Structures are given as C-alpha cells and as structure tokens.
C-alpha cells in the first residue's frame, strides 16, 4: 500500500527582496564613493582649481561636515516623508552635487557642491539601514542590512581604484560625471523596484509629533484631551535624547566612535604610510587586498549576523587591532603588510552592518532616531580621524598611526565586551 502525505498550510521560507536591496546597496556605493573620490584625484583637482593639494583635500572634510551638521535637523524635518521619496531626493542631491563638482572651475563653488553632497549623505545614511530592515522578512533584518551595506567595501575596493584610473586616463571631471550618470540610472531603478514604506514623524519629533497632546503621548481611543483636566500631560524628552537613553544605544555609539576614528585615522593616510615604508608604488595593490578582504567580511557577517552579532563585533575589533600591531611592528616586511591589509579588511568590512544592526535592535521602537545619532557620530568621528591623523603625521610621522589605532581600539573592545545585556547581547 502506498501512503501519500500532503502538507497543508506550509509556505516556502521567507527570502530577501534582492532587487530592492541591491538598489539600496548601489545607493550606499554612491554615497561612500562620492565621499572618498577626491582622494585619488587631488593633484589634478588642485591644478585645475588653482589651489594646493591640502586645500583640495578639504573637499573630503567639507563633505563630512555637511553630513554631521545637517543629518539630525534634516532627518527630523523629513521623518514623516515616505521612505522611497526621501531616498530619491537624497540620490538626486548626489547627482546635482557631483555634476556641479565636475563642471566647476571655482574653488568656492566646488566646496559648496561638496557640502551639498554631504547633506545628501546625511539623509541617505540615516535612511538606508532602516529602509533595508523594513524591506526584510522577520528574522532576516541583519542579512538585509549586510546586503545594503555591501556597497561600502565595493566602493573602497573597486570604485576608488577605478575612478582614480579613469581620472588619470581621461580627466578628474570625467570621474565625477560618470558618478552622476550612474546615479541617474539608480533613480530609475529605485523607482521601479523599491517598495514604498511610510515615514514616522513621531519617532524623531518631526511635524505632527505632538499633535495628540501636550506631552506627545497617544491618548486612548475613547478619550480626547479635555480643557478642564487639572494637570497637563508631561512633556516628552526630545526623541533623539530619548533614543540615546535606551539601554544598549549608548554603548553601540561609543564603540562606533572609537572604531570609526581608529579606521579613518589610518585609512586616510595609508598612502603616506606606505610611501614612508617604501611601498608607495604598491598602494593600489595593498588597497585591493584590503577591499577583497572587506567583501569577504561582508559575506561572512551577512551569513551570521542574526546569530552572532556580539562575537562578530568583538572579532572585527580584534582583527583590526592585530592588523595595526603588525603594521606597527612589521612594516619593513612587505608580506606582513599585505597580511595586515587582509586582516584589516576582514575586521572592518562588516563593521557598518554590525553597528547599524546593533543600534537598530537596541533602539527598538526608536530605531530610526538611534540611526540618526549613529550617522552623525560616524561622520564626526570621520572628520576627527582626518584631523588627528594629520596632527600625528606632522608631529610624530607615519609610524605613529598604527600604534594610535591600537590604543583607540582598546575602549571599543572593552565597551562591546561589557555590553553583554544590551547593545551587544550574548544571546539573541
């Protein structure tokens, strides 16, 4: 006798909406590459704009400043906007800013365009991780963020070398125009494949956040505010301050500040460091190793982030710290330098996904506000890394850079290790 078993009520396992997430990854690519693009084009930019290379280098600083000073107010003001519309506006901002940068012959106009690009980045960074989370099925949020954040290592490992080559083969302005062209295509892609998600003005204190009562607390459905109530509802704290007070958010922000500061300190001046140890002609190859390892890290983190966020974060900090120690002690051996670049990429590549996921989960219902805090702090740390690295370069030389990185990573590791209940919990 043959028995036939029929499964009733079963459904296939949930899957990620890859076309939409890949468009977000491309938006991350545009955002990241726009920030670092001038680094490989500085000599030509400086000549065309009639300024020194150090002045041209401020185009990166201005970008970070534009992000840091506008991320919170603009994100608050647009918190009620539909997410897709806001993403399209931020990408259109990049298209306009990169086009003006490509066509400008004026240094002040170029700096203004770079500031506008930074403003667009502030909107994008505060939006993208949360958008990816909201597009994913339950339980796959971490993987969705990892897919979206893959645009960062791709920008660093492929975008920067390709743009630098294009700038040398053609003209630095061509590189910025190509970026604008890619962004135009991305605008169409987003329009077609990315589902809409509503905003939430209540979470960030945007327009309408306090319409239900004096304290912005929702009232029961059967009760309206009565003018005869003897005591008004208490005033709610600012949403961003409230998000910072959520258990686990502050440790994630502290780890972010230390980790990003340490990474930026070394990455910004890696060419100077390599030149000082006699590997200046191999900068592209060292960065290629770093980028390839970063891509591997993104894949590994995406596969395990929903089960091992704490271990992956601690491991990432340890890998970057080990790389810094190797660069400090073994810089005279080329093989060790390449090995350190691989360790660095393995430790750093998944860091954006890990930190965005950690702050989003710690923030809970205030995840969007927590993301805004992280984006702002990330850019402050980026700007601080450039400044601190420049000071160390002038005062102590390039050999001080890796050892400073190692010192900065100590509080990052200690804080992540101590946040075992909230922020980087032991069990998820």
KOLGU-585706 format. One record per residue (C-alpha): chain; x negated, y, z; residue in one letter. Coordinates in nm, 4 decimals. Each point is the difference from the previous one (the first is absolute). Example, Ala and Ser with C-alpha at 12.3 -4.5 7.8 and 13.67 -1.06 7.14 Angstrom:
KOLGU-585706
REC unit        u        v        w code
REC    A  -1.2300  -0.4500   0.7800    a
REC    A  -0.1370   0.3440  -0.0660    s
***
This chain:
KOLGU-585706
REC unit        u        v        w code
REC    A   0.0000   0.0000   0.0000    x
REC    A  -0.1299   0.3474  -0.0838    x
REC    A   0.0561   0.2852   0.2403    x
REC    A   0.0089   0.3541  -0.1315    x
REC    A  -0.0732   0.2792   0.2386    x
REC    A   0.1156   0.3501  -0.0805    x
REC    A  -0.1221   0.3002   0.1855    x
REC    A   0.2757   0.2451   0.0641    x
REC    A  -0.0588   0.3614   0.0984    x
REC    A  -0.3739  -0.0033  -0.0646    x
REC    A  -0.1738   0.2816  -0.1816    x
REC    A  -0.3494   0.0427  -0.1382    x
REC    A  -0.2546   0.1606   0.2321    x
REC    A  -0.0186   0.3784  -0.0213    x
REC    A  -0.2559   0.1453  -0.2376    x
REC    A  -0.1641   0.3371  -0.0325    x
REC    A   0.1289   0.2459  -0.2640    x
REC    A  -0.3368   0.0078  -0.1770    x
REC    A   0.0824   0.2407  -0.2875    x
REC    A   0.1111   0.2660   0.2477    x
REC    A  -0.2887  -0.0664   0.2403    x
REC    A  -0.2553   0.0096  -0.2820    x
REC    A   0.1331   0.3411  -0.1028    x
REC    A  -0.0549   0.1134   0.3600    x
REC    A  -0.3517  -0.1459  -0.0163    x
REC    A  -0.0609   0.2088  -0.3118    x
REC    A   0.1242   0.3064   0.1880    x
REC    A  -0.2486  -0.0826   0.2769    x
REC    A  -0.2699  -0.0366  -0.2688    x
REC    A   0.0811   0.3457  -0.1390    x
REC    A   0.0027   0.1533   0.3481    x
REC    A  -0.3321  -0.1536   0.1062    x
REC    A  -0.1859   0.0545  -0.3276    x
REC    A   0.1115   0.3609  -0.0280    x
REC    A  -0.1609   0.0646   0.3376    x
REC    A  -0.3420  -0.1534  -0.0733    x
REC    A  -0.0203   0.0624  -0.3762    x
REC    A  -0.2166   0.3150   0.0265    x
REC    A  -0.2750  -0.1924   0.1833    x
REC    A  -0.1275  -0.1617  -0.3199    x
REC    A   0.0508   0.3129  -0.2116    x
REC    A  -0.1495   0.2715   0.2223    x
REC    A  -0.3016   0.1047  -0.2121    x
REC    A   0.2098   0.0551  -0.3133    x
REC    A   0.2795   0.1692   0.1949    x
REC    A  -0.2468   0.2316   0.1703    x
REC    A  -0.1586   0.1030  -0.3294    x
REC    A   0.3333   0.0682  -0.1704    x
REC    A   0.1400   0.1954   0.2953    x
REC    A  -0.3205   0.1975   0.0546    x
REC    A  -0.0550  -0.1112   0.3606    x
REC    A  -0.2419  -0.2211   0.1902    x
REC    A   0.0615  -0.3683   0.0570    x
REC    A   0.0704   0.0550   0.3694    x
REC    A   0.2737   0.2499  -0.0906    x
REC    A   0.1446  -0.2392  -0.2571    x
REC    A  -0.0024  -0.2687   0.2662    x
REC    A   0.2445   0.2032   0.2045    x
REC    A   0.2656  -0.1122  -0.2480    x
REC    A   0.0159  -0.3222   0.2042    x
REC    A   0.0194   0.1906   0.3294    x
REC    A   0.2756   0.2311  -0.1269    x
REC    A   0.2010  -0.3037  -0.1060    x
REC    A  -0.0231  -0.1517   0.3490    x
REC    A   0.0872   0.3323   0.1615    x
REC    A   0.3065   0.0370  -0.2238    x
REC    A   0.1178  -0.3411   0.1162    x
REC    A  -0.0738   0.0545   0.3677    x
REC    A   0.1650   0.3400   0.0420    x
REC    A   0.3156  -0.0651  -0.2030    x
REC    A   0.0802  -0.3687   0.0571    x
REC    A   0.2027   0.0509   0.3186    x
REC    A   0.2055   0.3092  -0.0930    x
REC    A   0.0733  -0.1138  -0.3554    x
REC    A   0.0815  -0.3554   0.0997    x
REC    A   0.2310   0.1318   0.2716    x
REC    A   0.1713   0.2356  -0.2434    x
REC    A   0.0535  -0.2767  -0.2570    x
REC    A   0.0801  -0.2835   0.2422    x
REC    A   0.3621  -0.0093  -0.1148    x
REC    A  -0.0898  -0.0252  -0.3690    x
REC    A   0.0534  -0.3318  -0.1788    x
REC    A  -0.3344  -0.1807  -0.0048    x
REC    A  -0.0164  -0.0510  -0.3765    x
REC    A   0.0580   0.3668  -0.0730    x
REC    A  -0.2703   0.0996   0.2480    x
REC    A  -0.2464  -0.2473  -0.1535    x
REC    A   0.0666   0.1411  -0.3463    x
REC    A  -0.0549   0.3557   0.1273    x
REC    A  -0.3324  -0.0910   0.1614    x
REC    A  -0.1240  -0.1775  -0.3158    x
REC    A   0.1076   0.2982  -0.2139    x
REC    A  -0.2082   0.2161   0.2356    x
REC    A  -0.3062  -0.2120  -0.0773    x
REC    A   0.0655   0.0254  -0.3716    x
REC    A   0.0212   0.3795   0.0142    x
REC    A  -0.3013   0.0417   0.2306    x
REC    A  -0.2277  -0.2293  -0.2016    x
REC    A   0.1026   0.1695  -0.3248    x
REC    A  -0.0792   0.3460   0.1390    x
REC    A  -0.3322  -0.1307   0.1350    x
REC    A  -0.0884  -0.1376  -0.3432    x
REC    A   0.0820   0.3250  -0.1814    x
REC    A  -0.1239   0.2517   0.2560    x
REC    A  -0.3131   0.2067  -0.0568    x
REC    A   0.0379   0.1845   0.3293    x
REC    A  -0.1402  -0.1303   0.3289    x
REC    A   0.2777   0.1552   0.2158    x
REC    A   0.2699  -0.1419  -0.2301    x
REC    A  -0.1637  -0.3412   0.0140    x
REC    A  -0.0067   0.0123   0.3803    x
REC    A   0.3666   0.1019   0.0039    x
REC    A   0.0894  -0.2940  -0.2263    x
REC    A  -0.1921  -0.2357   0.2277    x
REC    A   0.1908   0.1346   0.3004    x
REC    A   0.3294  -0.0687  -0.1794    x
REC    A  -0.1210  -0.3538  -0.0705    x
REC    A  -0.0675  -0.0382   0.3714    x
REC    A   0.3533   0.1173   0.0785    x
REC    A   0.1376  -0.2635  -0.2388    x
REC    A  -0.2203  -0.2566   0.1727    x
REC    A   0.1441   0.0914   0.3391    x
REC    A   0.3485  -0.0783  -0.1259    x
REC    A  -0.1140  -0.3183  -0.1722    x
REC    A  -0.1964  -0.1483   0.2910    x
REC    A   0.2812   0.0662   0.2463    x
REC    A   0.2470  -0.1655  -0.2371    x
REC    A  -0.1660  -0.2973  -0.1680    x
REC    A  -0.0546  -0.2471   0.2845    x
REC    A   0.3503   0.0511   0.1371    x
REC    A   0.1488  -0.0305  -0.3481    x
REC    A  -0.1834  -0.3289  -0.0541    x
REC    A   0.1306  -0.1306   0.3333    x
REC    A   0.3572   0.0888  -0.0903    x
REC    A  -0.0225  -0.1715  -0.3402    x
REC    A  -0.1157  -0.3292   0.1538    x
REC    A   0.2160  -0.2837   0.1353    x
REC    A  -0.0078  -0.0525   0.3755    x
REC    A  -0.3231  -0.1618   0.1105    x
REC    A  -0.1974   0.1080  -0.3082    x
REC    A  -0.0470   0.3659   0.0874    x
REC    A  -0.3714  -0.0382   0.0720    x
REC    A  -0.0644  -0.1690  -0.3320    x
REC    A   0.1944   0.2717  -0.1808    x
REC    A  -0.2189   0.2687   0.1564    x
REC    A  -0.3123  -0.1989  -0.0921    x
REC    A   0.1115  -0.0106  -0.3647    x
REC    A   0.0686   0.3737  -0.0049    x
REC    A  -0.3267   0.0865   0.1754    x
REC    A  -0.1982  -0.2086  -0.2507    x
REC    A  -0.0166   0.3186  -0.2049    x
REC    A  -0.2671   0.1318   0.2378    x
REC    A  -0.2754  -0.2577  -0.0615    x
REC    A   0.0873  -0.0077  -0.3702    x
REC    A  -0.0493   0.3772  -0.0129    x
REC    A  -0.3329  -0.0240   0.1811    x
REC    A  -0.1363  -0.3055  -0.1799    x
REC    A   0.1332   0.0561  -0.3528    x
REC    A   0.1382   0.3529  -0.0221    x
REC    A  -0.3004   0.1933   0.1292    x
REC    A  -0.2629  -0.1776  -0.2183    x
REC    A   0.2272   0.0148  -0.3069    x
REC    A   0.0765   0.3696   0.0476    x
REC    A  -0.3683   0.0779   0.0570    x
REC    A  -0.0923  -0.1838  -0.3201    x
REC    A   0.2755   0.1806  -0.1907    x
REC    A  -0.1226   0.3338   0.1329    x
REC    A  -0.3516  -0.0731  -0.1228    x
REC    A   0.1081  -0.1468  -0.3342    x
REC    A   0.2480   0.2763  -0.0807    x
REC    A   0.0576   0.2832   0.2471    x
REC    A   0.1011   0.0297   0.3649    x
REC    A   0.3212   0.1711  -0.1066    x
REC    A   0.0948  -0.3072  -0.2033    x
REC    A  -0.0031  -0.2108   0.3155    x
REC    A   0.2561   0.2287   0.1650    x
REC    A   0.2161   0.0072  -0.3141    x
REC    A   0.0017  -0.3799  -0.0129    x
REC    A   0.1196   0.0034   0.3608    x
REC    A   0.2871   0.2274  -0.1047    x
REC    A   0.0893  -0.2337  -0.2859    x
REC    A   0.0087  -0.3025   0.2319    x
REC    A   0.2230   0.1952   0.2379    x
REC    A   0.2485   0.0808  -0.2782    x
REC    A   0.0277  -0.3717  -0.0771    x
REC    A   0.0402  -0.0729   0.3708    x
REC    A   0.2889   0.2457   0.0276    x
REC    A   0.1886  -0.2004  -0.2624    x
REC    A  -0.0882  -0.3287   0.1678    x
REC    A   0.1274   0.1177   0.3376    x
REC    A   0.3206   0.1299  -0.1561    x
REC    A   0.0758  -0.3372  -0.1581    x
REC    A  -0.1037  -0.2611   0.2586    x
REC    A  -0.0066   0.1498   0.3497    x
REC    A   0.3264  -0.0299   0.1964    x
REC    A   0.1254   0.3060   0.1856    x
REC    A  -0.0130   0.0143   0.3771    x
REC    A   0.1651   0.2769   0.2047    x
REC    A  -0.1946   0.2393   0.2184    x
REC    A   0.0627   0.0499   0.3698    x
REC    A  -0.0115   0.3617   0.1161    x
REC    A   0.0746  -0.0992   0.3583    x
REC    A  -0.3252  -0.1889   0.0397    x
REC    A  -0.2267   0.2953  -0.0804    x
REC    A   0.2144   0.2843   0.1200    x
REC    A   0.0857   0.1217  -0.3462    x
REC    A   0.3104   0.1902  -0.1056    x
REC    A   0.3057  -0.1494   0.1629    x
REC    A  -0.1954  -0.1707   0.2761    x
REC    A   0.1831   0.1955   0.2712    x
REC    A   0.3454   0.0301  -0.1459    x
REC    A   0.1690  -0.2456   0.2379    x
REC    A  -0.0715   0.1806   0.3241    x
REC    A  -0.2335   0.2289   0.1856    x
REC    A  -0.2431  -0.2814   0.0715    x
REC    A   0.0175  -0.1754  -0.3391    x
REC    A   0.1420  -0.3142   0.1636    x
REC    A   0.2808  -0.1753  -0.1922    x
REC    A   0.3385   0.0171   0.1682    x
REC    A   0.2377  -0.2943   0.0330    x
REC    A   0.2498  -0.0322  -0.2821    x
REC    A   0.2913   0.0890   0.2260    x
REC    A  -0.1520   0.3101   0.1512    x
REC    A  -0.0845   0.3435  -0.1319    x
REC    A  -0.1999   0.2689   0.1798    x
REC    A   0.2351   0.2009   0.2196    x
REC    A  -0.0653   0.3658   0.0770    x
REC    A   0.1206  -0.0641   0.3564    x
REC    A  -0.2751  -0.2534   0.0761    x
REC    A  -0.1802   0.1464   0.3017    x
REC    A  -0.3453  -0.1331  -0.0928    x
REC    A  -0.1435   0.0077  -0.3525    x
REC    A  -0.1786  -0.3037  -0.1331    x
REC    A  -0.3745   0.0134   0.0685    x
REC    A  -0.2241   0.1213  -0.2761    x
REC    A  -0.1832  -0.2790  -0.1786    x
REC    A  -0.3780   0.0178  -0.0351    x
REC    A  -0.1432   0.0730  -0.3437    x
REC    A   0.0225  -0.3226  -0.2031    x
REC    A  -0.3752  -0.0079  -0.0700    x
REC    A  -0.0782   0.0443   0.3686    x
REC    A   0.2543  -0.2676   0.0790    x
REC    A  -0.1633  -0.2362  -0.2507    x
REC    A  -0.3419   0.0601   0.1564    x
REC    A   0.1439  -0.1039   0.3369    x
REC    A   0.1345  -0.3319  -0.1250    x
REC    A  -0.2071  -0.2789   0.1582    x
REC    A  -0.2660  -0.1166  -0.2421    x
REC    A  -0.0007   0.3008  -0.2338    x
REC    A  -0.2752   0.1935   0.1811    x
REC    A  -0.2486  -0.2927  -0.0016    x
REC    A   0.0565  -0.0521  -0.3723    x
REC    A  -0.0623   0.3710  -0.0627    x
REC    A  -0.3206  -0.0078   0.2057    x
REC    A  -0.1300  -0.3041  -0.1871    x
REC    A   0.0889   0.1726  -0.3276    x
REC    A  -0.1887   0.3174   0.0924    x
REC    A  -0.3179  -0.1839   0.1006    x
REC    A   0.0085  -0.2521  -0.2870    x
REC    A   0.0690   0.2559  -0.2739    x
REC    A  -0.2559   0.2441   0.1404    x
REC    A  -0.2659  -0.2720   0.0034    x
REC    A   0.0788  -0.1219  -0.3523    x
REC    A   0.0193   0.3462  -0.1566    x
REC    A  -0.3228   0.1079   0.1695    x
REC    A  -0.1926  -0.2688  -0.1876    x
REC    A   0.1993  -0.0272  -0.3233    x
REC    A  -0.0161   0.3716  -0.0774    x
REC    A  -0.3801  -0.0010   0.0168    x
REC    A  -0.0729  -0.3557  -0.1133    x
REC    A  -0.1668   0.1268  -0.3197    x
REC    A  -0.2376   0.2170   0.2034    x
REC    A  -0.0714  -0.2928   0.2332    x
REC    A  -0.0738  -0.2364  -0.2884    x
REC    A  -0.2201   0.2580  -0.1688    x
REC    A  -0.1980   0.0424   0.3220    x
REC    A  -0.0725  -0.3741   0.0236    x
REC    A  -0.0961  -0.0302  -0.3665    x
REC    A   0.3246  -0.1432  -0.1372    x
REC    A   0.1420   0.3190  -0.1478    x
REC    A   0.0039  -0.1560  -0.3469    x
REC    A   0.2136  -0.2868   0.1289    x
REC    A   0.2742   0.2056   0.1645    x
REC    A   0.2583  -0.1192  -0.2525    x
REC    A  -0.0896  -0.3641   0.0621    x
REC    A   0.0115   0.0384   0.3790    x
REC    A   0.3424   0.1659  -0.0262    x
REC    A   0.1147  -0.2742  -0.2355    x
REC    A  -0.0915  -0.2612   0.2625    x
REC    A   0.1832   0.2078   0.2623    x
REC    A   0.3062   0.0303  -0.2213    x
REC    A   0.0132  -0.3695  -0.0929    x
REC    A  -0.0216  -0.0944   0.3679    x
REC    A   0.2733   0.2539   0.0769    x
REC    A   0.2320  -0.1646  -0.2514    x
REC    A  -0.0678  -0.3379   0.1604    x
REC    A   0.0774   0.1544   0.3374    x
REC    A   0.3331   0.1352  -0.1231    x
REC    A   0.0977  -0.3459  -0.1223    x
REC    A  -0.1041  -0.1678   0.3249    x
REC    A   0.1752   0.2579   0.2157    x
REC    A   0.3158  -0.0200  -0.2077    x
REC    A   0.0118  -0.3761   0.0475    x
REC    A  -0.0377   0.0117   0.3798    x
REC    A   0.1081   0.3434   0.1170    x
REC    A   0.3431  -0.1071   0.1249    x
REC    A  -0.1563  -0.2653   0.2260    x
REC    A  -0.3433   0.1335   0.0935    x
REC    A   0.0046   0.3810  -0.0029    x
REC    A  -0.1971   0.0249   0.3257    x
REC    A  -0.2724  -0.2462  -0.1005    x
REC    A  -0.0339   0.1547  -0.3460    x
REC    A  -0.0345   0.3510   0.1444    x
REC    A  -0.2645  -0.1028   0.2532    x
REC    A  -0.1785  -0.2024  -0.2662    x
REC    A   0.0006   0.2934  -0.2421    x
REC    A  -0.1583   0.2334   0.2546    x
REC    A  -0.2626  -0.2644   0.0825    x
REC    A  -0.0852  -0.0531  -0.3672    x
REC    A  -0.0484   0.3715  -0.0665    x
REC    A  -0.2048   0.0295   0.3200    x
REC    A  -0.2196  -0.2915  -0.1075    x
REC    A  -0.0466   0.1608  -0.3420    x
REC    A  -0.1059   0.3258   0.1644    x
REC    A  -0.2516  -0.1824   0.2207    x
REC    A  -0.1468  -0.1813  -0.3021    x
REC    A  -0.0300   0.3264  -0.1939    x
REC    A  -0.1673   0.1636   0.2987    x
REC    A  -0.2507  -0.2771   0.0656    x
REC    A  -0.0455  -0.1643  -0.3400    x
REC    A   0.0294   0.2818  -0.2514    x
REC    A  -0.3472  -0.0816  -0.1348    x
REC    A   0.1223  -0.3383  -0.1328    x
REC    A   0.2259   0.0367  -0.3083    x
REC    A   0.1684  -0.3378   0.0520    x
REC    A   0.1056   0.1068   0.3500    x
REC    A   0.1426   0.3247  -0.1368    x
REC    A   0.2184  -0.1892  -0.2475    x
REC    A   0.1054  -0.2388   0.2751    x
REC    A   0.0880   0.2938   0.2243    x
REC    A   0.2081   0.1542  -0.2812    x
REC    A   0.1944  -0.3263  -0.0264    x
REC    A   0.0611  -0.0130   0.3755    x
REC    A   0.1035   0.3657  -0.0047    x
REC    A   0.2529  -0.0620  -0.2768    x
REC    A   0.1378  -0.3104   0.1718    x
REC    A   0.0502   0.1971   0.3205    x
REC    A   0.1397   0.3173  -0.1525    x
REC    A   0.2097  -0.1174  -0.2969    x
REC    A   0.2944  -0.1176   0.2064    x
REC    A  -0.0229   0.2769   0.2606    x
REC    A   0.2638   0.2307  -0.1557    x
REC    A   0.2535  -0.2849  -0.0119    x
REC    A  -0.0821  -0.1088   0.3548    x
REC    A   0.0252   0.3471   0.1507    x
REC    A   0.3132   0.0984  -0.1931    x
REC    A   0.1673  -0.3251   0.1010    x
REC    A  -0.1087   0.0351   0.3628    x
REC    A   0.1301   0.3544   0.0382    x
REC    A   0.3233  -0.0841  -0.1845    x
REC    A   0.0751  -0.2973   0.2236    x
REC    A  -0.1020   0.1831   0.3161    x
REC    A   0.2154   0.2991  -0.0974    x
REC    A   0.3115  -0.2115  -0.0417    x
REC    A   0.2948   0.2283  -0.0732    x
REC    A  -0.2425   0.2945  -0.0145    x
REC    A  -0.2257  -0.1724  -0.2545    x
REC    A   0.0211   0.2839  -0.2553    x
REC    A  -0.1015   0.2602   0.2580    x
REC    A  -0.2856  -0.2241   0.1136    x
REC    A  -0.1145  -0.0347  -0.3632    x
REC    A  -0.0111   0.3794  -0.0334    x
REC    A  -0.2225   0.0208   0.3062    x
REC    A  -0.2290  -0.2671  -0.1419    x
REC    A  -0.0254   0.1723  -0.3391    x
REC    A  -0.0863   0.3337   0.1603    x
REC    A  -0.2564  -0.1536   0.2333    x
REC    A  -0.1491  -0.2025  -0.2854    x
REC    A  -0.0672   0.3157  -0.2001    x
REC    A  -0.1346   0.1902   0.2999    x
REC    A  -0.2417  -0.2890   0.0579    x
REC    A  -0.0927   0.0022  -0.3698    x
REC    A  -0.0846   0.3704   0.0094    x
REC    A  -0.1863  -0.0442   0.3295    x
REC    A  -0.2014  -0.2866  -0.1484    x
REC    A  -0.1211   0.2196  -0.2831    x
REC    A  -0.0956   0.2795   0.2373    x
REC    A  -0.1698  -0.2234   0.2572    x
REC    A  -0.1824  -0.1941  -0.2691    x
REC    A  -0.1317   0.3230  -0.1523    x
REC    A  -0.1261   0.1188   0.3371    x
REC    A  -0.1761  -0.3309   0.0668    x
REC    A  -0.1482   0.0082  -0.3483    x
REC    A  -0.1516   0.3442   0.0595    x
REC    A  -0.1119  -0.0572   0.3592    x
REC    A  -0.1067  -0.3649   0.0162    x
REC    A  -0.0043  -0.1351  -0.3548    x
REC    A   0.1894  -0.2835  -0.1666    x
REC    A  -0.1379  -0.2711   0.2302    x
REC    A   0.2155   0.1365   0.2835    x
REC    A   0.3232  -0.0687  -0.1905    x
REC    A   0.0393  -0.3781   0.0525    x
REC    A  -0.0913   0.0222   0.3701    x
REC    A   0.2591   0.2734   0.0508    x
REC    A   0.2572  -0.2217  -0.1691    x
REC    A  -0.0836  -0.2760   0.2466    x
REC    A   0.0489   0.2354   0.2966    x
REC    A   0.3365   0.1238  -0.1323    x
REC    A   0.1298  -0.3538  -0.0458    x
REC    A  -0.0483  -0.0885   0.3680    x
REC    A   0.3109   0.1922   0.1199    x
REC    A   0.1951  -0.1298  -0.3013    x
REC    A  -0.0727  -0.3610   0.0944    x
REC    A   0.0552   0.0590   0.3720    x
REC    A   0.3344   0.1735  -0.0554    x
REC    A   0.1311  -0.2652  -0.2379    x
REC    A  -0.1136  -0.2692   0.2398    x
REC    A   0.1747   0.1624   0.2957    x
REC    A   0.3291   0.0554  -0.1883    x
REC    A   0.1006  -0.3651   0.0318    x
REC    A   0.3577   0.0718   0.1091    x
REC    A   0.0882   0.2924  -0.2284    x
REC    A  -0.1723   0.1201  -0.3167    x
REC    A  -0.2018  -0.3122  -0.0752    x
REC    A   0.1945  -0.2706   0.1874    x
REC    A  -0.1449  -0.3459   0.0530    x
REC    A   0.3134  -0.1770  -0.1189    x
REC    A   0.2371   0.1215  -0.2712    x
***
